[in-house]
Amino acid sequence: MAGVAERLRLLPPMAVDIGLALAALAAQLAPFVSADPPAGRSWPAGGYLVAVAVSLPVILRRRFPFAVLMASELAAVAYTLVPDGPRQPLWYGALIAMFTLAAQAPRWQRISAIVIIVWGAFLFTGSLETAARGALLWTTAYAMGRAWASRQEHVRILRERALHLERERELEAARERSRIARDMHDILAHGVSIMIAQAEAGPVLMRKGPERAEAAFDAIATAGRDAMGQLRRILGVLEAGGESTRAPQPTLADIPELVERVSSSGSVPVTLTVSGNPGRLTADGEVAAYRIVQEALTNVMKHARARTVIVALDWSGDGLAVTVDDDGAGTVTGDGLGRGLHGIRERAVSCGGSATAGAVPGGRGFRVRAMLPAVPA
């Protein structure tokens, strides 16, 4: 049964309406075939014309529901003027038109149709029994139409909700892809920058002594292992398609180790300062703080040619200010939205914060500063 209903829904609306009109006409003409006309006479032609006039307007029921109902009703009333016609218990076309009107016509048309039909029944009904039967039929057709309209509205709402959920899933997937892209960029850029710095310093360090060279190779290996470990976690998220493999993520507590690793690599001395009364960030905020410092230090190693770098974590009542200052020659080119700086701003904004990048006020060098809101106490 469900398969049949589904196939019927796939039919063109005009084909369905033509089928309904022909079915109503066949049912309307049935009394002319099943009943015998008066002796020596045939059924009057007017009866056939009325049967056609009641049924065929159904073809246009979707476009003109009110007009089709009125035309069918007028034809049905006209049948009372046909002498010696067979008794017609039901006017199928008019009932189909009433169903359509109740299902899709505006409120004023529905009310107008009810008033007209009640008024016509009062004038043309021949008996109380006929009036009661007619009232039951019209009420049933109207109620079925309104139930159909309610069902269609419910289906429409469900479809809109499904579409909204699908769009939300697409947006969430896009946000997750963007987050993974930022993480991979930060991890690879940071690890590769350390390895390049150590590799470039390798020949000089070898001349200074094997211990210095060994330290450089150790720094390269450490940076590579750290990058590989973080990449494995990210690839695990892609393979599993869930959140469970995302942990562990770097946090504020890992920033001192990050600073120490960069400083000990020999590429640039880095100092970490913490001030204020420490508060609490959201989980995403802690990851953002770490990644912002990591990306800023990566940019220093790649572009700044700095001699010193200061990483400052300053707690206040509003949250945490993360500042990375260097005394190098780095500048913001173009629109200031290189991939690294763009990622820093995206991370800060995603946590409800903000980030800026530019020259150190009143001095030489470059500053990255991000404000991350704290969790209310």
N, C-alpha and C positions, 0 to 999 in steps of 0.2 A: 504493500500500500504506500509506503514512504517513497519507493522508487517511482511509482506511478505519479504521485504528487509532484515529485521533483521533475519528472519529464514534462508534466503539464505546465509547471512554472517556466520551463525553458521555451515554451511555444510563444510565437509572436502575439502580443495583445490583440491585434486585429483578428488573427485567426481564432483566438478564443472567443471573441465577441461575435464573430460570424457563426461559430458553432453554437453558441448560446441562443442566438436569434433563430437559427434553423430548428434547434431543439424545441424552443418555445413555440414556433409556428407549427411544428409537427404535433405537439401536444394540443395546441389550440384548434387544429383541424381534426383531431381525433373524433370528436362527437359527430362531425359531418360524415365520417366513414363508418363509425360503429352503430350509429342510430339510424333508423329508417325514417325517411321524410313522410309527410302526410300522404295518404293514399292518392295515387295519380298525380303527384306533384314532385318537384325537386326542391332541394334547399335553395333559398334565395341567394342571389349573387352578392347581395349586400353583406351577408354573414361572412362569406369568404374574404371580402375586402376588409371587414373589421378585424378578422383574425390576422390578416397580413399587417394592418395598420397598428395593431397592438404589439406585434412581435418584432418586426423588422427594425424599428427605431433602436432596439437594443444594440445594434452594431455601433451606434454613436454614443453609447452610455458613458464612456470614460471622458469624452470631451465635453458633452452637454448633459450631465446627469439630470438637472432640473427640467430642461426642455424635453428630454426623452420621457421622463415620468409624466409630465403634463400631456404630451402627445398620446402616450399609451392610455392614460386615464380618459382622455376625451374620446378616443376610439372605443374604449370599453363602455362609456356612457352612451355612445352612438348606437351600440348594439341593441339597446332597449327600443330603438326605433325600427329595427329590422323585424318585419312581421313573420311569424311562423318559423323562426330560426331554432336550431337545437339548443337545448339548455347548456350554458357554459358555467361549470362550477367554479373555475379559477381563471384569472387573467395572468398568465405566466409572465408575459413580457413586462407588465406593469409591476409585478412583484420583484422581478430582477432589477428593474429601474429603481424601485424603492430601496433595495439593498445597496445599489451603487450610490444613490444619493446619500444614504446614511453613512456610507463608508468614506466618501471623499468630498462631498459638497460642503461649502461653508455653512456656518450656523444659521444665517438668515434664510438661506435656501431650504434648509431642513425644516425650520419652523414654518415657513410659508407653505411648503408642501403638505405638512401635517394639517394646517388650518384649512387648506383647499380640499383635501381629501375628506376631512371630517364634515365640512360643509356640504360636499357633494353626496356623502353617504346619508346625511340627514334629508336631502332632497329626493334622492333616487332609490333609496333602499325600500324594498317592498314589504319586509317583515322584520320582526325583532330577531328571529333566528338568522336571517341573512345578514343583518347588521352585526350580530355577535360573531358570526363566522368571519365576516370581513374584517372586523376589528382585530380578531385574533391573528388573521393572516398578515395584515399590515403591520401589526405590532411585532410579530415574529420576524418579518423581513427587515424591519427597521432595527430591531435588537441585534440581529445577526450582522447587519452592516456596521453598527457601532462596535460590536465585538471585534469584527475584522479590522476596523480602523484602529482600535486599541492594540490589537496584536501587531499590526504593521508599525505603529509608533514604538511599541516595545522592541520590535526587531531593529528598527532604526537606531534606537538608543543603544542597544547591544552592539550593533555594528560600529557606531561611533566610539563606544568604549573600547572595542577591540582595536579599532584603528588608532585610538589614542595610546593604548598600551603598546601597540606595535611601534609607534613613533617613539615612545619612551624607551623601549628596548633598543631601538636604533640609536637614539641619542646616548644612551648609557654605553652601548658598544663603541660609539665614536669617542666618548670621553675616556673609556678604558684604553682604546687604541692610542689616543693622544697621551695618556699617562704613561703607557708602556714605552711609547716613542721617546718621551722626555727622559724616562729613567735610563733607557738604553743609551741615549745621547750623553747624559751626564756620566754614566758609568764608563763608557768607552772613552769619552773625551778626557776624563780625569785620569784613568789608568794609562792610556796611551801617552798623555802629556808627561806624566812622571817617567814613563819608560823612555821616551824620546830625550827628555832632559838628562837622565842618567846615562843613556847611550852616548849622547853628544859629549858629556863630560868624561866618559870612560878613558879615552887616550890620555887626557891630562892627568887623571887620577892614577893611572898605571905608572906614569913617570914619577909620581909623588910617593908611591909605595903600594905594595900588594894589599895592605890592609884597607886603604882607601878604595882600591878597585873592587875588592870583595864586598865592601859596604855598598858600592854602587850596584853591583850585580844582585845583592840581596834586596835592595830597594826595587829593582826591576822585577824580580821574582815575586816580591810581596804585592806590588801593584797588580801584576798579572793575575796572581791567585785571587786577590780581592775582587778584581773585575770579573773573573770567571765565576766565582761563587755567586755574585749578585746577578750575573746574566743567567745562570742556571735557575735561580729562583724566578726570574721574569719568564723564561721559557717554560718553566713549570706551570705558570699561570696560563700561558697560551695553550699548552697541551691539555691541562685539566679543565679549562674553561670556567673556573670558579675562583672564589675568593680565598679558599682555604690555604692555597699554596703561596699566597702573597706574603705572609709573615715568614721570617722576621724582616721588618723594614728598619732602616736606620732611624735613629731618634736623636734628640738633643744630647743624650748621654754619649753618643758616638762622635760628637763634634771634636772633643779634645783629642781623641785618637786620630781623627782625620787631620787635624792641624799638626799633630806630632809627625804623622807619616809624611806630609808634604814638607815640613820643615827639615826632617831628618834626611830627606832625599837629596838635600844640598842644592836644590834649584833656587830656593829663596827662603830666608828665615821668616817664620810666621809666629806671631804672638797672639795668644788668646786672652781676652779680659772678660770678666763677668761682673756685672754690677746690678744693684737693686735687689729687692726681695723676690726670689724666684717664685713664679706662679705655675700655672699648668696650661698647656696647650692641648688642643684636640690631637687625636692620633695623626690625622692628615697634616695638622700644623707642625707637628714634630718632624715628620718626614720632609715637609716643605723647608723647614729651617735647615736641616742637614743638607738637602739638595741645593739650596741657595748658596750656602757656604762652599759646598763642593764645586759648583759651577763657577762661582766667583774666583776661587783659587785656581781652577783650571784656566780661566781666562788670563789670570795674572801670569801663569807659567807659559802660556802660549803667546801672549801679545805684549805684556807690559814691560818686560826687561826691568823689573823692579828690584830694589835692594832689600826692602823690608815690606812686610804686610802685617796689618793689625786686624784681627777678627774680634769684634766687640759684640757681646750679648748683653743688652741693657733692658732689665725688667722695669716696668712701671705699672701703674694701675690699669692702663688700657691693654697691656700685653707685652710682647717682646719685640724690641728693635734689634734687628740683625744688621750689622754694618761691617763691610769688608773694605778697608782702605789700603791702597798701595802707593808707593812713591815713584811708580814707573811712568812710562810715556803713553799708556793706553788711552784711546779716545773712542767715542761713539761715532760711527760713520753712518752715512745715509739717514734712514729714519730712526736709527737707534734700536732697531728690532732685529738684530742678529739672532740666530737660532738660540744661542745660549742665553742672552738677555731676555729674549722673548719667553723662553721657558721659565726664567726666574719670575717674570711678571705673572705668567699664567699660574705658577704654583702659589704665589702670594694671593692672587685674586681668588683662586679656588677655595682658599681658607677664609675668605672674608677680609683679607688684608690688602696691602698695596706694596709696590716696589718701584724704586727709582734708580737710575744709573747716570753718572756724569762725573765731571771733574771735581776733585776735592776742593771745597770752598776755601779760597785764600791761599792755596798752596799748589804744589806740583803733585800730580798723581791722579788716581781714579778711585771713585767710591761707588759701591753697590750697597743700597740700604733698603731693607724690607721691614714692614710693620705687620706683625702677626697677632691677631686678637687672642687674648687669654680666655680660658673657660671661666664663666662667672663662678665666684665662690659659693 
